Amino acid sequence: MPKDLIVKDEDVSKVAKALASGTRWKILKLLKVEALDVSRIAEKIGQTEANISAQIKIMENANLIETYYEPGVHGVRKVCRPAIDRIILTTD
């Protein structure tokens, strides 16, 4: 069963902002295939880890992705995965 994000009036602009970036679309496409850490996302997209971290935070705040931490070779790594399968906009 798909995980839905039901977006009501007050949250539409936050979700729209999160979806309005080409970089964030690329991240979502990558995460649909597999969960990735910030370093791997940055490597695949060709951007800095700092920029990817900022993009991830915007998507987290819009409830589009979820993150968790795992031990890495040099400390911990932040792993990202989609939180939803589809978005439903409603005026209810």
MDAnalysis code that builds the backbone (N, CA, C; Angstrom):
import MDAnalysis as mda
import numpy as np

u = mda.Universe.empty(276, n_residues=92, atom_resindex=np.repeat(np.arange(92), 3), trajectory=True)
u.add_TopologyAttr("name", ["N", "CA", "C"] * 92)
u.add_TopologyAttr("resid", np.arange(1, 93))
u.add_TopologyAttr("resname", ["MET", "PRO", "LYS", "ASP", "LEU", "ILE", "VAL", "LYS", "ASP", "GLU", "ASP", "VAL", "SER", "LYS", "VAL", "ALA", "LYS", "ALA", "LEU", "ALA", "SER", "GLY", "THR", "ARG", "TRP", "LYS", "ILE", "LEU", "LYS", "LEU", "LEU", "LYS", "VAL", "GLU", "ALA", "LEU", "ASP", "VAL", "SER", "ARG", "ILE", "ALA", "GLU", "LYS", "ILE", "GLY", "GLN", "THR", "GLU", "ALA", "ASN", "ILE", "SER", "ALA", "GLN", "ILE", "LYS", "ILE", "MET", "GLU", "ASN", "ALA", "ASN", "LEU", "ILE", "GLU", "THR", "TYR", "TYR", "GLU", "PRO", "GLY", "VAL", "HIS", "GLY", "VAL", "ARG", "LYS", "VAL", "CYS", "ARG", "PRO", "ALA", "ILE", "ASP", "ARG", "ILE", "ILE", "LEU", "THR", "THR", "ASP"])
u.atoms.positions = np.array([
    [0.837, -1.180, 0.000],
    [0.000, 0.000, 0.000],
    [0.885, 1.248, 0.000],
    [0.626, 2.182, -0.890],
    [1.451, 3.393, -0.971],
    [1.311, 4.260, 0.283],
    [2.421, 4.903, 0.610],
    [2.405, 5.872, 1.705],
    [2.047, 7.231, 1.116],
    [0.953, 7.803, 1.586],
    [0.486, 9.087, 1.074],
    [0.877, 10.227, 2.003],
    [1.180, 11.371, 1.420],
    [1.326, 12.615, 2.156],
    [0.111, 13.449, 1.803],
    [-0.756, 13.652, 2.768],
    [-1.954, 14.467, 2.543],
    [-1.620, 15.885, 2.970],
    [-1.652, 16.798, 1.998],
    [-1.240, 18.183, 2.226],
    [-2.472, 19.062, 2.267],
    [-2.660, 19.718, 3.399],
    [-3.794, 20.633, 3.561],
    [-3.345, 22.058, 3.281],
    [-4.316, 22.954, 3.230],
    [-4.102, 24.352, 2.847],
    [-2.827, 24.976, 3.406],
    [-2.626, 24.870, 4.703],
    [-1.531, 25.590, 5.344],
    [-0.150, 25.034, 4.990],
    [-0.076, 23.819, 4.491],
    [1.213, 23.212, 4.173],
    [1.531, 23.147, 2.684],
    [0.618, 23.592, 1.837],
    [0.820, 23.501, 0.388],
    [2.067, 24.262, -0.050],
    [2.263, 25.467, 0.457],
    [3.419, 26.259, 0.017],
    [4.737, 25.624, 0.441],
    [4.773, 24.998, 1.614],
    [5.999, 24.339, 2.077],
    [6.350, 23.155, 1.170],
    [5.362, 22.363, 0.817],
    [5.600, 21.211, -0.054],
    [5.923, 21.685, -1.475],
    [5.218, 22.705, -1.943],
    [5.481, 23.241, -3.285],
    [6.914, 23.767, -3.378],
    [7.373, 24.461, -2.350],
    [8.749, 24.970, -2.331],
    [9.734, 23.812, -2.391],
    [9.469, 22.766, -1.643],
    [10.372, 21.614, -1.621],
    [10.431, 20.918, -2.976],
    [9.356, 20.961, -3.723],
    [9.302, 20.297, -5.024],
    [9.743, 21.202, -6.177],
    [9.961, 22.480, -5.896],
    [10.237, 23.458, -6.945],
    [11.690, 23.474, -7.429],
    [12.539, 22.708, -6.828],
    [13.955, 22.716, -7.176],
    [14.338, 21.501, -8.013],
    [15.076, 21.744, -9.078],
    [15.578, 20.648, -9.903],
    [16.501, 19.722, -9.120],
    [17.310, 20.295, -8.247],
    [18.206, 19.479, -7.419],
    [17.417, 18.563, -6.503],
    [16.373, 19.083, -5.887],
    [15.568, 18.258, -4.989],
    [14.830, 17.161, -5.761],
    [14.401, 17.443, -6.983],
    [13.793, 16.406, -7.822],
    [14.792, 15.292, -8.096],
    [16.046, 15.670, -8.411],
    [17.084, 14.669, -8.665],
    [17.303, 13.797, -7.430],
    [17.331, 14.428, -6.266],
    [17.522, 13.684, -5.020],
    [16.377, 12.695, -4.822],
    [15.153, 13.153, -5.013],
    [14.000, 12.256, -4.847],
    [14.072, 11.068, -5.806],
    [14.482, 11.322, -7.051],
    [14.607, 10.234, -8.024],
    [15.653, 9.216, -7.578],
    [16.785, 9.699, -7.085],
    [17.831, 8.798, -6.600],
    [17.345, 7.964, -5.424],
    [16.649, 8.608, -4.503],
    [16.200, 7.916, -3.299],
    [15.090, 6.924, -3.587],
    [14.372, 7.106, -4.669],
    [13.324, 6.153, -5.049],
    [13.933, 4.795, -5.380],
    [15.172, 4.809, -5.853],
    [15.869, 3.582, -6.231],
    [16.498, 2.914, -5.013],
    [17.142, 3.719, -4.137],
    [17.814, 3.175, -2.968],
    [18.048, 4.273, -1.934],
    [18.130, 3.889, -0.676],
    [18.489, 4.821, 0.385],
    [19.972, 5.164, 0.224],
    [20.293, 6.438, 0.369],
    [21.675, 6.895, 0.190],
    [22.051, 7.870, 1.295],
    [23.339, 7.909, 1.617],
    [23.792, 8.917, 2.571],
    [24.109, 10.212, 1.831],
    [24.257, 11.272, 2.593],
    [24.463, 12.606, 2.017],
    [25.688, 12.635, 1.108],
    [26.762, 11.976, 1.508],
    [27.986, 11.962, 0.690],
    [27.756, 11.322, -0.672],
    [27.051, 10.204, -0.682],
    [26.780, 9.518, -1.952],
    [25.867, 10.341, -2.849],
    [24.861, 10.981, -2.248],
    [23.962, 11.844, -3.036],
    [24.774, 12.961, -3.675],
    [25.626, 13.606, -2.876],
    [26.452, 14.709, -3.389],
    [27.340, 14.230, -4.540],
    [27.927, 13.061, -4.372],
    [28.785, 12.486, -5.404],
    [28.011, 12.216, -6.693],
    [26.843, 11.612, -6.584],
    [26.045, 11.260, -7.760],
    [25.515, 12.485, -8.498],
    [25.179, 13.537, -7.747],
    [24.610, 14.739, -8.368],
    [25.700, 15.741, -8.762],
    [26.887, 15.604, -8.174],
    [27.978, 16.521, -8.495],
    [27.865, 17.845, -7.776],
    [27.395, 17.803, -6.538],
    [27.294, 19.020, -5.726],
    [27.964, 18.786, -4.385],
    [28.120, 19.851, -3.613],
    [28.789, 19.734, -2.324],
    [27.882, 19.065, -1.296],
    [28.498, 18.453, -0.303],
    [27.734, 17.850, 0.780],
    [26.949, 18.909, 1.547],
    [27.520, 20.088, 1.682],
    [26.820, 21.176, 2.389],
    [25.532, 21.543, 1.660],
    [25.590, 21.650, 0.338],
    [24.390, 21.985, -0.425],
    [23.360, 20.858, -0.333],
    [23.803, 19.626, -0.445],
    [22.877, 18.495, -0.367],
    [22.239, 18.451, 1.013],
    [23.004, 18.702, 2.062],
    [22.449, 18.731, 3.423],
    [21.346, 19.774, 3.544],
    [21.559, 20.942, 2.948],
    [20.549, 21.999, 2.976],
    [19.291, 21.568, 2.224],
    [19.474, 20.911, 1.079],
    [18.329, 20.440, 0.289],
    [17.563, 19.349, 1.041],
    [18.289, 18.470, 1.705],
    [17.681, 17.390, 2.486],
    [16.834, 17.971, 3.610],
    [17.341, 18.993, 4.277],
    [16.604, 19.613, 5.376],
    [15.264, 20.187, 4.888],
    [15.258, 20.825, 3.736],
    [14.022, 21.372, 3.169],
    [13.030, 20.245, 2.895],
    [13.512, 19.151, 2.333],
    [12.626, 18.023, 2.025],
    [12.148, 17.311, 3.293],
    [13.004, 17.257, 4.306],
    [12.577, 16.687, 5.599],
    [11.462, 17.528, 6.212],
    [11.639, 18.842, 6.188],
    [10.639, 19.752, 6.760],
    [9.296, 19.663, 6.041],
    [9.323, 19.261, 4.780],
    [8.089, 19.099, 4.010],
    [7.554, 17.667, 4.092],
    [8.203, 16.826, 4.905],
    [7.797, 15.421, 5.095],
    [7.893, 14.588, 3.823],
    [8.803, 14.939, 2.931],
    [8.986, 14.192, 1.695],
    [9.996, 13.052, 1.858],
    [10.976, 13.260, 2.718],
    [11.963, 12.215, 2.972],
    [12.146, 12.049, 4.469],
    [12.723, 10.910, 4.834],
    [13.075, 10.673, 6.226],
    [14.539, 10.283, 6.276],
    [15.168, 10.557, 7.401],
    [16.585, 10.275, 7.543],
    [16.832, 9.499, 8.829],
    [17.948, 8.808, 8.834],
    [18.403, 8.100, 10.024],
    [19.928, 8.046, 9.960],
    [20.540, 7.748, 11.081],
    [21.997, 7.728, 11.150],
    [22.508, 6.300, 11.295],
    [23.632, 6.028, 10.619],
    [24.306, 4.736, 10.683],
    [25.788, 4.974, 10.918],
    [26.453, 4.016, 11.540],
    [27.906, 4.151, 11.685],
    [28.563, 4.140, 10.311],
    [29.551, 4.990, 10.149],
    [30.302, 5.038, 8.906],
    [31.762, 4.743, 9.179],
    [32.583, 4.831, 8.164],
    [34.009, 4.582, 8.309],
    [34.643, 5.632, 9.222],
    [34.248, 6.877, 9.055],
    [34.791, 7.986, 9.848],
    [33.653, 8.684, 10.583],
    [33.053, 8.041, 11.552],
    [31.950, 8.644, 12.301],
    [30.610, 8.106, 11.830],
    [29.602, 8.969, 11.882],
    [28.267, 8.540, 11.462],
    [27.926, 9.134, 10.108],
    [26.988, 8.497, 9.446],
    [26.526, 9.020, 8.159],
    [25.010, 9.156, 8.206],
    [24.517, 10.220, 7.592],
    [23.080, 10.491, 7.544],
    [22.531, 9.854, 6.281],
    [21.637, 8.881, 6.462],
    [21.059, 8.147, 5.340],
    [19.642, 8.658, 5.094],
    [19.298, 8.820, 3.835],
    [18.005, 9.379, 3.439],
    [17.217, 8.360, 2.629],
    [15.896, 8.413, 2.786],
    [14.995, 7.577, 1.981],
    [13.668, 8.316, 1.840],
    [12.891, 7.979, 0.820],
    [11.597, 8.650, 0.656],
    [10.672, 8.326, 1.831],
    [9.919, 9.307, 2.264],
    [8.939, 9.094, 3.336],
    [7.566, 8.780, 2.762],
    [7.395, 9.026, 1.471],
    [6.075, 8.889, 0.841],
    [6.191, 8.297, -0.551],
    [5.053, 7.852, -1.069],
    [4.986, 7.385, -2.446],
    [4.223, 8.369, -3.326],
    [3.285, 9.078, -2.713],
    [2.520, 10.053, -3.498],
    [2.025, 11.166, -2.586],
    [1.685, 12.281, -3.227],
    [1.211, 13.486, -2.524],
    [-0.232, 13.738, -2.921],
    [-1.059, 13.998, -1.939],
    [-2.458, 14.323, -2.179],
    [-2.718, 15.718, -1.623],
    [-3.151, 16.625, -2.481],
    [-3.500, 17.989, -2.061],
    [-4.987, 18.036, -1.761],
    [-5.346, 18.641, -0.638],
    [-6.748, 18.726, -0.288],
    [-7.077, 20.096, 0.294],
    [-8.299, 20.495, 0.136],
    [-8.766, 21.766, 0.711],
    [-9.606, 21.514, 1.940],
    [-9.719, 20.273, 2.378],
    [-10.503, 19.931, 3.570],
    [-9.835, 20.396, 4.835],
])
